[in-house]
Amino acid sequence: MSSRRFEFENAQGQALAGRLELPAGGDPDRWQYALFAHCFTCGKDIAAASRISRALAARGIAVLRFDFTGLGGSDGEFANTSFSSNVADLLAAAGALGREYRPPGLLIGHSLGGAAVLAAAHALPEVRALVTIAAPATAAHVRHLLADAEAVLRDDGEARVRIGPREFTIRRQFLDDLDANASDDHIGKLRRALLLFHSPVDEVVPIAEAARIYNAALHPKSFISLDKADHLLSRAADAEYVATALAGWASRYLEMDAGLAAADAVPVLQAPTAVAEGEVLVTELDRRFLRGLFTSTHAQMADEPVGQGGGDQGPTPYDLLLMALGACTSMTLRLYAGRKGYPLDDVQVWLRHERIHAKDCAECDRKDGHIERIVRRVKLSGALDPAQRADLLRVADRCPVHRTLESGPVITTVEVD
């Protein structure tokens, strides 16, 4: 499985930023392609979009997710956009995907992105299946988010509106466009297979909206309840569940590459036995390098790059080691800054493992042979003074994983039944 940047132009000639998740093997001309539309004011890199896209790629479906105009890495101003411009961006993305690979056979939309794919489908004859996740029936649903600013929008033509943690400039054209897209008549004319995911406890888009879509649509149509999930699918398990169910459902309507699905798709991760708290379990997923990594509550994979004989379906063991140290470093810095009241806005940690000649290591005591070295680079964002920055860099060396690595831990190996 791999990922690449995918940039294209919208109808106004502005560059839109995308990310294309690709399956690990098979013939690209035989892959099925999907287009993912993110939620209102979100972006392509929101957890649900990235998790679902990667999980689908692991199951043989290439997925393009992108930032709508004025959001994330895409050009343009959000204030100049509307629901109709989002639909136009979707059509531009589908066209670009078709020119470089194949047109999408599957559209997936999260929240308002779901309403957008329902509206865009009529202009995309190659699309055979549609999926909405926590979606309203029409764009008019988001009017309630603008209720406090509606009078200002009508009088002044624009207003600042807080949506979630951020503020956006909204112009009257956006409101007028919502009014123009209040009908759900187009849903009954889809003539495509439709799958709806929705949580009965969704506090952003009530489940009544899913009922409205379902009742308006003709068969074939299906509904899957996301019990206990929140609107953004912030739990990884909920996103993984959506991807697994979606891939199985879509295979009925898409001409999946059977060889890829059998040989190269990532298996569903399930530990063969219970894992005790405080332990990890590592299992074989193939006879090469692919391994299942399990704790009592989480699962992921390790692999090696294709050039080393692996399938590149997960981090390498050394990658995981560096990730553990980096995660511990970042957590330690955040906790320490909080206790001290330091104005630390963000922490990023880069790590690299290398084997070097001891004589090339200025900070090492040994000067003969080779040594193992981990280079850690830390970026501290915020209005920190020099003393605070120095203090945080000092504390980075005190994270528990750092101390474990430096202590030369004793590793014992025993055979079990």
C-alpha positions as a LaTeX table, in Angstrom:
\begin{tabular}{lrrr}
\hline
Residue & $x$ (\AA) & $y$ (\AA) & $z$ (\AA) \\
\hline
Met1 & 0.00 & 0.00 & 0.00 \\
Ser2 & 1.30 & 3.45 & $-0.87$ \\
Ser3 & 0.22 & 7.07 & $-0.85$ \\
Arg4 & 0.99 & 9.99 & $-3.16$ \\
Arg5 & 0.13 & 13.65 & $-3.53$ \\
Phe6 & $-2.51$ & 14.32 & $-6.14$ \\
Glu7 & $-3.04$ & 17.92 & $-7.22$ \\
Phe8 & $-5.55$ & 19.13 & $-9.79$ \\
Glu9 & $-7.38$ & 22.30 & $-10.79$ \\
Asn10 & $-10.96$ & 23.25 & $-10.05$ \\
Ala11 & $-13.26$ & 24.99 & $-12.53$ \\
Gln12 & $-11.67$ & 28.36 & $-11.65$ \\
Gly13 & $-8.14$ & 27.13 & $-12.35$ \\
Gln14 & $-7.19$ & 27.01 & $-8.66$ \\
Ala15 & $-4.96$ & 24.19 & $-7.43$ \\
Leu16 & $-6.65$ & 21.73 & $-5.10$ \\
Ala17 & $-4.56$ & 19.48 & $-2.86$ \\
Gly18 & $-5.34$ & 15.77 & $-2.70$ \\
Arg19 & $-3.92$ & 12.54 & $-1.36$ \\
Leu20 & $-4.32$ & 9.28 & $-3.32$ \\
Glu21 & $-4.16$ & 6.03 & $-1.33$ \\
Leu22 & $-3.14$ & 3.13 & $-3.58$ \\
Pro23 & $-3.37$ & $-0.66$ & $-3.04$ \\
Ala24 & $-0.17$ & $-2.60$ & $-2.49$ \\
Gly25 & $-0.31$ & $-4.79$ & $-5.58$ \\
Gly26 & $-2.16$ & $-5.72$ & $-8.71$ \\
Asp27 & $-2.69$ & $-3.86$ & $-11.97$ \\
Pro28 & $-3.63$ & $-0.15$ & $-11.56$ \\
Asp29 & $-5.82$ & $-0.50$ & $-14.66$ \\
Arg30 & $-7.88$ & $-3.10$ & $-12.81$ \\
Trp31 & $-8.15$ & $-1.34$ & $-9.48$ \\
Gln32 & $-11.42$ & 0.25 & $-8.48$ \\
Tyr33 & $-11.24$ & 3.93 & $-7.58$ \\
Ala34 & $-13.19$ & 5.88 & $-5.01$ \\
Leu35 & $-13.56$ & 9.59 & $-4.30$ \\
Phe36 & $-13.91$ & 10.76 & $-0.69$ \\
Ala37 & $-15.60$ & 14.08 & 0.21 \\
His38 & $-14.78$ & 15.36 & 3.70 \\
Cys39 & $-17.08$ & 17.03 & 6.22 \\
Phe40 & $-18.02$ & 20.74 & 6.36 \\
Thr41 & $-14.96$ & 22.96 & 7.08 \\
Cys42 & $-12.84$ & 19.85 & 7.75 \\
Gly43 & $-10.15$ & 18.64 & 5.36 \\
Lys44 & $-8.75$ & 15.59 & 3.64 \\
Asp45 & $-6.48$ & 14.78 & 6.59 \\
Ile46 & $-9.18$ & 14.57 & 9.24 \\
Ala47 & $-8.81$ & 11.25 & 11.07 \\
Ala48 & $-11.95$ & 9.62 & 9.66 \\
Ala49 & $-11.06$ & 10.45 & 6.04 \\
Ser50 & $-7.46$ & 9.28 & 6.28 \\
Arg51 & $-8.26$ & 6.11 & 8.25 \\
Ile52 & $-11.09$ & 5.01 & 6.00 \\
Ser53 & $-9.15$ & 5.80 & 2.82 \\
Arg54 & $-6.10$ & 3.84 & 3.93 \\
Ala55 & $-8.19$ & 0.90 & 5.09 \\
Leu56 & $-10.00$ & 0.77 & 1.75 \\
Ala57 & $-6.70$ & 0.91 & $-0.15$ \\
Ala58 & $-5.55$ & $-2.04$ & 1.95 \\
Arg59 & $-8.63$ & $-3.89$ & 0.69 \\
Gly60 & $-7.99$ & $-3.18$ & $-2.98$ \\
Ile61 & $-9.83$ & 0.14 & $-3.55$ \\
Ala62 & $-7.74$ & 3.20 & $-4.45$ \\
Val63 & $-9.13$ & 6.32 & $-2.76$ \\
Leu64 & $-8.65$ & 10.00 & $-3.59$ \\
Arg65 & $-9.39$ & 12.45 & $-0.78$ \\
Phe66 & $-8.86$ & 16.16 & $-1.28$ \\
Asp67 & $-9.35$ & 19.56 & 0.33 \\
Phe68 & $-12.25$ & 21.60 & $-1.00$ \\
Thr69 & $-11.41$ & 25.11 & $-2.24$ \\
Gly70 & $-10.09$ & 27.37 & 0.51 \\
Leu71 & $-9.43$ & 24.56 & 3.00 \\
Gly72 & $-6.30$ & 22.66 & 3.98 \\
Gly73 & $-3.67$ & 22.77 & 1.25 \\
Ser74 & $-6.03$ & 23.91 & $-1.52$ \\
Asp75 & $-5.94$ & 27.37 & $-3.07$ \\
Gly76 & $-8.78$ & 29.87 & $-3.02$ \\
Glu77 & $-10.74$ & 31.60 & $-0.27$ \\
Phe78 & $-13.31$ & 29.71 & 1.76 \\
Ala79 & $-15.45$ & 32.85 & 1.87 \\
Asn80 & $-15.95$ & 32.59 & $-1.90$ \\
Thr81 & $-17.18$ & 29.00 & $-1.77$ \\
Ser82 & $-20.62$ & 27.43 & $-1.47$ \\
Phe83 & $-22.20$ & 24.01 & $-1.45$ \\
Ser84 & $-22.49$ & 24.22 & $-5.24$ \\
Ser85 & $-18.76$ & 25.01 & $-5.54$ \\
Asn86 & $-18.04$ & 21.93 & $-3.40$ \\
Val87 & $-20.04$ & 19.82 & $-5.84$ \\
Ala88 & $-18.08$ & 21.38 & $-8.71$ \\
Asp89 & $-14.82$ & 20.53 & $-6.90$ \\
Leu90 & $-15.98$ & 16.91 & $-6.64$ \\
Leu91 & $-16.61$ & 16.79 & $-10.38$ \\
Ala92 & $-13.18$ & 18.29 & $-11.04$ \\
Ala93 & $-11.57$ & 15.66 & $-8.80$ \\
Ala94 & $-13.43$ & 12.86 & $-10.58$ \\
Gly95 & $-12.30$ & 14.21 & $-13.95$ \\
Ala96 & $-8.67$ & 14.46 & $-12.86$ \\
Leu97 & $-8.74$ & 10.94 & $-11.43$ \\
Gly98 & $-10.21$ & 9.61 & $-14.67$ \\
Arg99 & $-7.58$ & 11.32 & $-16.80$ \\
Glu100 & $-4.64$ & 9.94 & $-14.81$ \\
Tyr101 & $-6.03$ & 6.57 & $-13.70$ \\
Arg102 & $-9.70$ & 5.58 & $-14.02$ \\
Pro103 & $-12.95$ & 7.41 & $-13.24$ \\
Pro104 & $-14.25$ & 6.67 & $-9.74$ \\
Gly105 & $-16.80$ & 3.91 & $-9.47$ \\
Leu106 & $-17.52$ & 4.73 & $-5.84$ \\
Leu107 & $-18.32$ & 8.03 & $-4.12$ \\
Ile108 & $-17.99$ & 8.39 & $-0.34$ \\
Gly109 & $-19.11$ & 11.47 & 1.55 \\
His110 & $-18.81$ & 12.31 & 5.24 \\
Ser111 & $-21.33$ & 14.74 & 6.78 \\
Leu112 & $-21.92$ & 17.61 & 4.31 \\
Gly113 & $-19.58$ & 15.75 & 1.96 \\
Gly114 & $-22.27$ & 13.07 & 1.89 \\
Ala115 & $-24.86$ & 15.57 & 0.69 \\
Ala116 & $-22.32$ & 16.69 & $-1.93$ \\
Val117 & $-21.78$ & 13.20 & $-3.37$ \\
Leu118 & $-25.56$ & 12.70 & $-3.55$ \\
Ala119 & $-25.80$ & 15.92 & $-5.55$ \\
Ala120 & $-22.78$ & 15.19 & $-7.78$ \\
Ala121 & $-23.63$ & 11.60 & $-8.73$ \\
His122 & $-25.98$ & 12.52 & $-11.58$ \\
Ala123 & $-23.07$ & 14.07 & $-13.49$ \\
Leu124 & $-20.80$ & 11.02 & $-13.07$ \\
Pro125 & $-22.16$ & 8.13 & $-15.13$ \\
Glu126 & $-19.24$ & 5.82 & $-14.24$ \\
Val127 & $-20.21$ & 5.86 & $-10.55$ \\
Arg128 & $-21.98$ & 2.65 & $-9.60$ \\
Ala129 & $-22.21$ & 2.99 & $-5.82$ \\
Leu130 & $-22.59$ & 5.77 & $-3.25$ \\
Val131 & $-21.83$ & 5.82 & 0.46 \\
Thr132 & $-22.79$ & 8.49 & 2.97 \\
Ile133 & $-21.44$ & 8.70 & 6.51 \\
Ala134 & $-23.31$ & 10.83 & 9.08 \\
Ala135 & $-24.72$ & 12.88 & 6.20 \\
Pro136 & $-27.68$ & 15.25 & 5.99 \\
Ala137 & $-30.14$ & 14.75 & 3.16 \\
Thr138 & $-29.47$ & 18.21 & 1.74 \\
Ala139 & $-27.05$ & 21.08 & 2.23 \\
Ala140 & $-29.81$ & 23.16 & 3.84 \\
His141 & $-29.19$ & 21.25 & 7.08 \\
Val142 & $-26.15$ & 23.40 & 7.88 \\
Arg143 & $-28.28$ & 26.55 & 8.05 \\
His144 & $-28.61$ & 26.05 & 11.80 \\
Leu145 & $-24.85$ & 26.64 & 12.12 \\
Leu146 & $-25.37$ & 30.12 & 10.66 \\
Ala147 & $-28.48$ & 31.05 & 12.64 \\
Asp148 & $-26.72$ & 33.55 & 14.94 \\
Ala149 & $-25.12$ & 35.31 & 11.96 \\
Glu150 & $-28.03$ & 35.21 & 9.53 \\
Ala151 & $-29.19$ & 38.77 & 10.23 \\
Val152 & $-25.66$ & 40.11 & 9.72 \\
Leu153 & $-25.31$ & 38.10 & 6.52 \\
Arg154 & $-28.54$ & 39.56 & 5.17 \\
Asp155 & $-27.63$ & 43.14 & 6.13 \\
Asp156 & $-23.87$ & 43.27 & 5.53 \\
Gly157 & $-23.34$ & 40.51 & 3.00 \\
Glu158 & $-20.81$ & 38.62 & 5.11 \\
Ala159 & $-20.13$ & 37.56 & 8.70 \\
Arg160 & $-17.60$ & 35.72 & 10.84 \\
Val161 & $-18.98$ & 32.38 & 12.00 \\
Arg162 & $-17.47$ & 29.96 & 14.52 \\
Ile163 & $-17.72$ & 26.36 & 13.36 \\
Gly164 & $-16.13$ & 23.98 & 15.83 \\
Pro165 & $-12.84$ & 25.45 & 17.10 \\
Arg166 & $-12.30$ & 27.81 & 14.13 \\
Glu167 & $-13.81$ & 30.96 & 12.69 \\
Phe168 & $-14.67$ & 31.38 & 9.02 \\
Thr169 & $-15.89$ & 34.24 & 6.88 \\
Ile170 & $-19.25$ & 33.34 & 5.32 \\
Arg171 & $-20.85$ & 35.43 & 2.58 \\
Arg172 & $-24.51$ & 35.79 & 1.71 \\
Gln173 & $-24.02$ & 33.78 & $-1.45$ \\
Phe174 & $-23.36$ & 30.75 & 0.76 \\
Leu175 & $-26.69$ & 31.18 & 2.52 \\
Asp176 & $-28.55$ & 31.73 & $-0.75$ \\
Asp177 & $-26.94$ & 28.61 & $-2.20$ \\
Leu178 & $-28.13$ & 26.53 & 0.77 \\
Asp179 & $-31.68$ & 27.71 & 0.10 \\
Ala180 & $-31.30$ & 26.68 & $-3.53$ \\
Asn181 & $-30.22$ & 23.16 & $-2.47$ \\
Ala182 & $-32.99$ & 22.38 & 0.03 \\
Ser183 & $-34.84$ & 19.79 & $-2.06$ \\
Asp184 & $-34.13$ & 16.07 & $-1.85$ \\
Asp185 & $-35.77$ & 15.24 & $-5.20$ \\
His186 & $-32.41$ & 14.22 & $-6.70$ \\
Ile187 & $-32.02$ & 11.35 & $-4.21$ \\
Gly188 & $-34.92$ & 9.45 & $-5.75$ \\
Lys189 & $-33.25$ & 9.74 & $-9.16$ \\
Leu190 & $-29.83$ & 8.35 & $-8.20$ \\
Arg191 & $-30.28$ & 4.93 & $-9.84$ \\
Arg192 & $-27.12$ & 3.73 & $-8.05$ \\
Ala193 & $-26.56$ & 1.41 & $-5.12$ \\
Leu194 & $-26.61$ & 3.42 & $-1.88$ \\
Leu195 & $-25.22$ & 2.62 & 1.57 \\
Leu196 & $-25.84$ & 4.85 & 4.58 \\
Phe197 & $-23.81$ & 4.83 & 7.79 \\
His198 & $-25.18$ & 6.85 & 10.71 \\
Ser199 & $-24.95$ & 6.84 & 14.48 \\
Pro200 & $-28.19$ & 6.95 & 16.48 \\
Val201 & $-26.40$ & 9.21 & 18.99 \\
Asp202 & $-24.98$ & 11.67 & 16.43 \\
Glu203 & $-25.42$ & 15.12 & 18.00 \\
Val204 & $-24.38$ & 17.08 & 14.89 \\
Val205 & $-26.52$ & 15.49 & 12.19 \\
Pro206 & $-29.47$ & 13.64 & 13.75 \\
Ile207 & $-30.32$ & 10.17 & 12.54 \\
Ala208 & $-33.60$ & 11.53 & 11.17 \\
Glu209 & $-31.52$ & 12.86 & 8.25 \\
Ala210 & $-30.42$ & 9.30 & 7.42 \\
Ala211 & $-34.08$ & 8.23 & 7.49 \\
Arg212 & $-34.90$ & 11.06 & 5.10 \\
Ile213 & $-32.22$ & 9.91 & 2.64 \\
Tyr214 & $-33.25$ & 6.27 & 2.95 \\
Asn215 & $-36.93$ & 7.00 & 2.38 \\
Ala216 & $-36.19$ & 9.22 & $-0.62$ \\
Ala217 & $-33.88$ & 6.70 & $-2.31$ \\
Leu218 & $-34.91$ & 3.74 & $-4.41$ \\
His219 & $-33.47$ & 0.24 & $-4.07$ \\
Pro220 & $-30.81$ & $-1.06$ & $-3.89$ \\
Lys221 & $-30.22$ & 0.78 & $-0.62$ \\
Ser222 & $-28.78$ & $-0.29$ & 2.72 \\
Phe223 & $-28.34$ & 1.20 & 6.19 \\
Ile224 & $-25.75$ & 0.36 & 8.85 \\
Ser225 & $-26.01$ & 1.80 & 12.35 \\
Leu226 & $-22.79$ & 3.11 & 13.90 \\
Asp227 & $-23.78$ & 2.38 & 17.46 \\
Lys228 & $-22.09$ & 4.71 & 20.01 \\
Ala229 & $-19.94$ & 6.45 & 17.35 \\
Asp230 & $-19.59$ & 10.24 & 17.36 \\
His231 & $-20.17$ & 12.42 & 14.32 \\
Leu232 & $-16.50$ & 12.65 & 13.32 \\
Leu233 & $-15.76$ & 8.94 & 13.89 \\
Ser234 & $-12.93$ & 10.03 & 16.13 \\
Arg235 & $-12.36$ & 6.50 & 17.44 \\
Ala236 & $-10.11$ & 4.46 & 15.15 \\
Ala237 & $-12.28$ & 1.37 & 15.73 \\
Asp238 & $-15.35$ & 3.12 & 14.28 \\
Ala239 & $-13.48$ & 4.20 & 11.12 \\
Glu240 & $-12.08$ & 0.69 & 10.69 \\
Tyr241 & $-15.55$ & $-0.78$ & 11.06 \\
Val242 & $-16.90$ & 1.56 & 8.38 \\
Ala243 & $-14.07$ & 0.63 & 6.00 \\
Thr244 & $-14.52$ & $-3.12$ & 6.53 \\
Ala245 & $-18.29$ & $-3.03$ & 6.03 \\
Leu246 & $-17.99$ & $-0.58$ & 3.11 \\
Ala247 & $-15.46$ & $-2.71$ & 1.24 \\
Gly248 & $-17.57$ & $-5.83$ & 1.61 \\
Trp249 & $-20.70$ & $-4.04$ & 0.44 \\
Ala250 & $-18.97$ & $-2.30$ & $-2.47$ \\
Ser251 & $-17.54$ & $-5.55$ & $-3.83$ \\
Arg252 & $-21.10$ & $-6.50$ & $-4.86$ \\
Tyr253 & $-21.30$ & $-3.49$ & $-7.18$ \\
Leu254 & $-17.69$ & $-2.94$ & $-8.25$ \\
Glu255 & $-15.61$ & $-5.27$ & $-10.41$ \\
Met256 & $-12.95$ & $-5.91$ & $-7.81$ \\
Asp257 & $-9.57$ & $-7.37$ & $-8.78$ \\
Ala258 & $-10.04$ & $-10.81$ & $-7.26$ \\
Gly259 & $-6.33$ & $-11.60$ & $-7.38$ \\
Leu260 & $-5.50$ & $-8.47$ & $-5.43$ \\
Ala261 & $-8.23$ & $-9.08$ & $-2.90$ \\
Ala262 & $-7.01$ & $-12.61$ & $-2.27$ \\
Ala263 & $-3.25$ & $-12.12$ & $-2.34$ \\
Asp264 & $-2.45$ & $-8.55$ & $-1.48$ \\
Ala265 & $-5.27$ & $-7.06$ & 0.57 \\
Val266 & $-4.48$ & $-6.45$ & 4.22 \\
Pro267 & $-6.15$ & $-9.08$ & 6.42 \\
Val268 & $-8.60$ & $-8.05$ & 9.08 \\
Leu269 & $-6.56$ & $-7.82$ & 12.23 \\
Gln270 & $-7.75$ & $-10.03$ & 15.05 \\
Ala271 & $-5.60$ & $-11.45$ & 17.81 \\
Pro272 & $-5.80$ & $-15.28$ & 17.99 \\
Thr273 & $-5.93$ & $-15.13$ & 21.77 \\
Ala274 & $-6.55$ & $-12.60$ & 24.49 \\
Val275 & $-3.66$ & $-10.24$ & 25.21 \\
Ala276 & $-2.96$ & $-9.41$ & 28.84 \\
Glu277 & $-2.83$ & $-5.77$ & 29.85 \\
Gly278 & 0.76 & $-4.57$ & 29.85 \\
Glu279 & 1.86 & $-7.13$ & 27.25 \\
Val280 & 1.96 & $-7.12$ & 23.46 \\
Leu281 & 1.45 & $-10.02$ & 21.05 \\
Val282 & 3.14 & $-10.34$ & 17.66 \\
Thr283 & 1.76 & $-12.82$ & 15.12 \\
Glu284 & 2.60 & $-13.86$ & 11.56 \\
Leu285 & 0.24 & $-12.56$ & 8.87 \\
Asp286 & 2.27 & $-14.02$ & 6.02 \\
Arg287 & 5.40 & $-16.10$ & 5.54 \\
Arg288 & 7.48 & $-13.06$ & 4.65 \\
Phe289 & 7.58 & $-10.01$ & 6.93 \\
Leu290 & 3.98 & $-8.95$ & 7.55 \\
Arg291 & 3.21 & $-9.15$ & 11.27 \\
Gly292 & 0.20 & $-8.41$ & 13.45 \\
Leu293 & 0.93 & $-6.27$ & 16.51 \\
Phe294 & $-1.62$ & $-6.43$ & 19.32 \\
Thr295 & $-2.17$ & $-4.95$ & 22.74 \\
Ser296 & $-5.22$ & $-5.65$ & 24.88 \\
Thr297 & $-7.09$ & $-2.82$ & 23.09 \\
His298 & $-5.25$ & $-2.00$ & 19.82 \\
Ala299 & $-3.99$ & $-3.67$ & 16.63 \\
Gln300 & $-1.71$ & $-2.66$ & 13.79 \\
Met301 & 0.90 & $-4.19$ & 11.48 \\
Ala302 & 4.63 & $-4.23$ & 10.84 \\
Asp303 & 6.27 & $-5.01$ & 7.50 \\
Glu304 & 9.33 & $-4.31$ & 5.41 \\
Pro305 & 9.61 & $-2.22$ & 2.21 \\
Val306 & 8.96 & $-3.84$ & $-1.15$ \\
Gly307 & 12.65 & $-3.50$ & $-2.00$ \\
Gln308 & 13.48 & $-5.69$ & 1.00 \\
Gly309 & 11.01 & $-8.40$ & 0.06 \\
Gly310 & 8.04 & $-7.11$ & 2.07 \\
Gly311 & 4.73 & $-5.59$ & 1.09 \\
Asp312 & 5.18 & $-2.17$ & 2.75 \\
Gln313 & 1.87 & $-2.57$ & 4.58 \\
Gly314 & 3.11 & $-1.22$ & 7.88 \\
Pro315 & 6.10 & 0.42 & 9.59 \\
Thr316 & 9.34 & $-1.52$ & 9.88 \\
Pro317 & 10.51 & $-2.70$ & 13.32 \\
Tyr318 & 13.01 & 0.17 & 13.46 \\
Asp319 & 10.28 & 2.61 & 12.43 \\
Leu320 & 8.19 & 1.36 & 15.36 \\
Leu321 & 11.13 & 1.77 & 17.71 \\
Leu322 & 11.62 & 5.37 & 16.61 \\
Met323 & 7.88 & 6.02 & 16.83 \\
Ala324 & 7.86 & 4.76 & 20.43 \\
Leu325 & 10.69 & 7.10 & 21.38 \\
Gly326 & 9.14 & 10.01 & 19.50 \\
Ala327 & 5.71 & 9.50 & 21.03 \\
Cys328 & 7.19 & 9.26 & 24.52 \\
Thr329 & 9.27 & 12.41 & 23.92 \\
Ser330 & 6.27 & 14.38 & 22.71 \\
Met331 & 4.05 & 13.24 & 25.59 \\
Thr332 & 6.72 & 14.05 & 28.16 \\
Leu333 & 7.25 & 17.54 & 26.75 \\
Arg334 & 3.51 & 18.25 & 26.69 \\
Leu335 & 3.02 & 17.13 & 30.31 \\
Tyr336 & 6.06 & 19.08 & 31.52 \\
Ala337 & 5.04 & 22.25 & 29.66 \\
Gly338 & 1.58 & 21.97 & 31.18 \\
Arg339 & 2.93 & 21.68 & 34.70 \\
Lys340 & 5.26 & 24.63 & 34.19 \\
Gly341 & 2.68 & 26.78 & 32.40 \\
Tyr342 & 4.91 & 27.16 & 29.33 \\
Pro343 & 3.14 & 28.55 & 26.21 \\
Leu344 & 3.84 & 25.43 & 24.13 \\
Asp345 & 1.43 & 25.35 & 21.15 \\
Asp346 & 2.70 & 22.27 & 19.36 \\
Val347 & 5.45 & 19.63 & 19.40 \\
Gln348 & 6.88 & 17.76 & 16.41 \\
Val349 & 9.60 & 15.14 & 16.74 \\
Trp350 & 11.63 & 13.67 & 13.86 \\
Leu351 & 13.85 & 10.64 & 14.50 \\
Arg352 & 16.36 & 8.72 & 12.42 \\
His353 & 18.35 & 5.58 & 13.21 \\
Glu354 & 21.84 & 5.21 & 11.78 \\
Arg355 & 24.98 & 3.13 & 12.13 \\
Ile356 & 28.12 & 5.25 & 11.96 \\
His357 & 31.85 & 5.01 & 12.59 \\
Ala358 & 32.56 & 5.83 & 16.20 \\
Lys359 & 35.23 & 8.31 & 15.15 \\
Asp360 & 32.51 & 10.34 & 13.37 \\
Cys361 & 30.49 & 10.75 & 16.56 \\
Ala362 & 31.66 & 13.87 & 18.35 \\
Glu363 & 29.50 & 13.23 & 21.44 \\
Cys364 & 30.54 & 9.56 & 21.86 \\
Asp365 & 33.20 & 8.23 & 24.22 \\
Arg366 & 34.15 & 5.32 & 21.96 \\
Lys367 & 36.33 & 6.10 & 18.95 \\
Asp368 & 36.74 & 2.64 & 17.39 \\
Gly369 & 34.37 & 0.41 & 15.42 \\
His370 & 30.73 & 1.25 & 14.67 \\
Ile371 & 27.99 & 2.57 & 16.93 \\
Glu372 & 24.23 & 2.82 & 16.78 \\
Arg373 & 22.89 & 6.38 & 16.94 \\
Ile374 & 19.37 & 7.83 & 17.03 \\
Val375 & 19.14 & 11.43 & 15.88 \\
Arg376 & 16.15 & 13.22 & 17.37 \\
Arg377 & 15.05 & 16.63 & 16.09 \\
Val378 & 12.43 & 18.50 & 18.08 \\
Lys379 & 10.35 & 21.46 & 16.88 \\
Leu380 & 8.75 & 23.53 & 19.65 \\
Ser381 & 6.06 & 25.98 & 18.53 \\
Gly382 & 4.81 & 28.78 & 20.72 \\
Ala383 & 5.88 & 32.02 & 22.41 \\
Leu384 & 8.63 & 30.30 & 24.42 \\
Asp385 & 11.62 & 32.24 & 25.70 \\
Pro386 & 15.16 & 30.81 & 25.32 \\
Ala387 & 15.26 & 29.49 & 28.89 \\
Gln388 & 11.97 & 27.62 & 28.43 \\
Arg389 & 13.16 & 26.10 & 25.16 \\
Ala390 & 16.39 & 24.93 & 26.77 \\
Asp391 & 14.46 & 23.48 & 29.70 \\
Leu392 & 12.15 & 21.52 & 27.37 \\
Leu393 & 15.06 & 20.12 & 25.35 \\
Arg394 & 16.65 & 18.98 & 28.61 \\
Val395 & 13.45 & 17.25 & 29.65 \\
Ala396 & 13.24 & 15.42 & 26.29 \\
Asp397 & 16.06 & 13.15 & 27.50 \\
Arg398 & 14.00 & 12.20 & 30.55 \\
Cys399 & 11.15 & 10.44 & 28.79 \\
Pro400 & 10.73 & 6.84 & 30.04 \\
Val401 & 11.45 & 5.17 & 26.68 \\
His402 & 14.64 & 7.23 & 26.32 \\
Arg403 & 15.78 & 6.10 & 29.78 \\
Thr404 & 14.96 & 2.46 & 28.97 \\
Leu405 & 17.01 & 2.55 & 25.76 \\
Glu406 & 19.97 & 4.16 & 27.50 \\
Ser407 & 19.90 & 1.75 & 30.45 \\
Gly408 & 20.77 & $-1.31$ & 28.31 \\
Pro409 & 17.76 & $-3.43$ & 29.37 \\
Val410 & 18.17 & $-7.16$ & 29.93 \\
Ile411 & 16.05 & $-9.16$ & 27.47 \\
Thr412 & 15.16 & $-12.74$ & 28.36 \\
Thr413 & 13.60 & $-15.25$ & 25.96 \\
Val414 & 11.62 & $-18.32$ & 27.01 \\
Glu415 & 9.57 & $-20.82$ & 25.02 \\
Val416 & 5.89 & $-21.25$ & 25.85 \\
Asp417 & 3.33 & $-23.88$ & 24.86 \\
\hline
\end{tabular}
